Amino acid sequence: AIFDDPKPSKATTCMYKDLSRPQTSILTQLRSTHIGLNTFLYRFHLAPSPDCKHCLVPEIVSHYLLACTRFCHQR
């Protein structure tokens, strides 16, 4: 089966080759959406709402990185 091969693809290896282990972990979590944002935490009853506390829209990765008003100055 496709999941039997434990090696990452060449594209994945190139993308992560210069990153530290913590950086690779965060990037993997962001790409898979399995990261501590409210939409993910809410699925497991670990957050009271899937919405961003600052913008009151679903706190998904694209919102967190590109649109959240909390991070306007950092962008």
N, C-alpha and C positions, 0 to 999 in steps of 0.2 A: 504494500500500500504506500501511498505518497507520504504518509507520516512516519514510515519506518526509517527514512534517511535522516540521521541526526545532524548532518552538515547544513549550514546555512547556504543560501544561494550566493553566487558570485556578486550580484548587485548588493545584497545585504552586507556581505563581507567588506566591500568597497565603501559602503556608506558608514560603517562603524569602525573602520580600521584605525583611525587616528583619535578615537574617543576613549576616555577612561571607562572603567566598568560602571561607576555611578552615572556618567553621562549616557552610556549605552542603555542602562536600565530605564532612565527617565524617557529617552527617545522611544524605546520599545513600549513603555506604558502609554505615552501620548499617541503613538501610531495605532495601538490596539484599543484605545479608549478605556483601558483598565487602569485608571489612575484616580487618585483621590479627589475627583471633582464631584459635585453634588449629584449629577445624573447617575454616576456609577454608585456612589454611596447610598443613594435613595433606594436603589434596587435591593439592597441588603438591609434596609431599615436602619441605616447608620447616619442618615441625614433626614431632617424633618421635611425637606422639600427638594425636588430636583433643580430648583431655580437658583440662579446667582443671587447672593444676598445684596449685591450692589445695584444690579440692573433689572432684577425680577424677570429674567428670561431663562430658559434652560441653560444650565452651566455645562456646556459641551466644550470639547477641546478647541474648536474653531472660535467660539465665543471667548474663551479664556485667553487664547493667544492673540486674537485680532480685534476684538470688539469691546471687551469689558472696560468700563469707565474707570475701574480701580487702577488699571495699568496704563492710562493715557500718557502719563509723564515718562514712563519707562520706554514707551514706543517712540 
